[in-house]
Amino acid sequence: MGRRRTRHNSIRRGLIGGGAVLLALGAGAVAWAWEAAIPPQPRPAADGFPPKLVAEGARLAAVGNCIACHTVPGGQSFAGGLALPTPFGTIHSTNITPDEDTGIGRWSEAAFTRAMRRGVDREGRHLYPAFPYDHYTRVSDADNRALYAYLMTRTPVRAEAPANELPFPLNIRMAVAGWKLLYFREGAFTPDPAKPEVWNRGAYLAEGLGHCGACHSPRNALGAVEKDRAWAGGEAEGWTAYPINQDSPAPVPWTADSLAFYLRHGWHPAHGVSRGPMAEVTGNLAGLPDADVAAIAAYVADRMGTPTAERLRRGEDLQALAPRLSADAGTPPGASLPAADGLARPPAADSGRAGGDERGEAIYRTACATCHESGRPLPFGGLPFALSTAVNASTPQNIINVTLFGLPPGDGTVSAVMPAFGGALSDADMVALLRHLRGRFSEQPPWDGLERLVADTRSGAHHVAVRPADGIERAPRNVGAAD
């Protein structure tokens, strides 16, 4: 009896001791994750910021594409409230106008810099990494000062962001501290002394404010960028962000010059027009100095690496053959067609003709060829599909999106445009067309799961944001998430 009592006492002491350890660990974790609030201050006078500093902040905000996430299409700039779907729930962007009650009007420069550098708001709450502070941490103090000046001179807008829709425990801000412990490394950008100045400038802009890798990289189960696969392709707002490293699927290899042209103008004759979230990026970058655009292009081109001589030759051949490939799209079944290397090969078995299914080709001739074989140059003509990255990509998501929902025109400006065919083509029509495009204009294997992808995209099960090519700030009110 005494031995049993002793054992029970030992168990009780063990449980108490274990509980004490857990409490201590919990208290320690809370203490480690806790961040102090920075006292509010009166909103600084807009005319107190030097105009030159504000202008620099405007350019930096364009690099960061801040307006895209912090503005509802058709709403007031930087007032927040945009729903950002994630695999974990919906996060709504915050109001970053200088409104004192619902925006950042009472934030000091120190509070703003902490949010950028460490992902903590003025009140000490950890910010969700939908705000890409894992990239913004690289921004210099001087550039944060310019951004602060720019935002504090915007028009104050009283607008409360809707509550985030996240399940427990993700709705607890302290949980973000654990994510940071695993994946976030604070630190300003460090130039590489072995690289030229233009490369370092491009790296600073692309890896920091530009946060290119946030969209163009795959993410793990907890939503963190897979560092060992950075820039290997990702997803943004229902669109595929193509790999922009050595795995780029572009039929014509990118160069620093073609990238600079594309980033400046939003299109390139060998690569097509920007669309989806990338349209917002190029729309904002249009206001940057040429030197900064060229620096970003030089860095991205270096990340892509030097194409092989064979790939360069194939790209040159494709550009020469592209009009002929489109014009030959009506070649009778079984005829040989010029491939990317100029050699004659029979059409692919899944081309929509050789297999006996002429439906895709008929749809192409009726719906697509008028623009894509017109010979009218970009950005107002259609890109020859032999040059299309979308047709050559590992996933058909982007070409599904643009075929169903089109490319809306810019609001109040001349821009590229493409009609939406979602109301004219059934799911079966879409699948037939996609098979024809893939088989006729690409040497890649057929896409799998087309029926499901088309149906999910049309129904909204796969959320797609449709934007005009001139950026979000002047977007018409009827442009937004696709229904």
Sequence and secondary structure as in RCSB ss.txt:
>XXXX:A:sequence
MGRRRTRHNSIRRGLIGGGAVLLALGAGAVAWAWEAAIPPQPRPAADGFPPKLVAEGARLAAVGNCIACHTVPGG
QSFAGGLALPTPFGTIHSTNITPDEDTGIGRWSEAAFTRAMRRGVDREGRHLYPAFPYDHYTRVSDADNRALYAY
LMTRTPVRAEAPANELPFPLNIRMAVAGWKLLYFREGAFTPDPAKPEVWNRGAYLAEGLGHCGACHSPRNALGAV
EKDRAWAGGEAEGWTAYPINQDSPAPVPWTADSLAFYLRHGWHPAHGVSRGPMAEVTGNLAGLPDADVAAIAAYV
ADRMGTPTAERLRRGEDLQALAPRLSADAGTPPGASLPAADGLARPPAADSGRAGGDERGEAIYRTACATCHESG
RPLPFGGLPFALSTAVNASTPQNIINVTLFGLPPGDGTVSAVMPAFGGALSDADMVALLRHLRGRFSEQPPWDGL
ERLVADTRSGAHHVAVRPADGIERAPRNVGAAD
>XXXX:A:secstr
 HHHHHHHHHHHHHHHHHHHHHHHHHHHHHHHH            GGGS HHHHHHHHHHHHHHTHHHHSS TTS
 TT    EEEETTEEEE    SS TTTSSTT  HHHHHHHHHHSB TTS B  TTS HHHHTTS HHHHHHHHHH
HHTS          B  TTTTSTHHHHHHHHHH         TTS HHHHHHHHHHHTTT HHHHHS B TTS B
 GGGTTS EEETTEEE   STT   SS   HHHHHHHHHHSEETTTEE  THHHHHHHHHTTS HHHHHHHHHHH
HHHH    HHHHHHHHHHHHHHHHHHHGGG  TT  EE TTS EE   TTSSSTTS  HHHHHIIIIIHHHHTS 
  TTTS   GGG HHHHSS  HHHHHHHHH B   TTS    B   TTT  HHHHHHHHHHHHHHH  S   S H
HHHHHHHHHTSS  B   TT STT  TT SB  
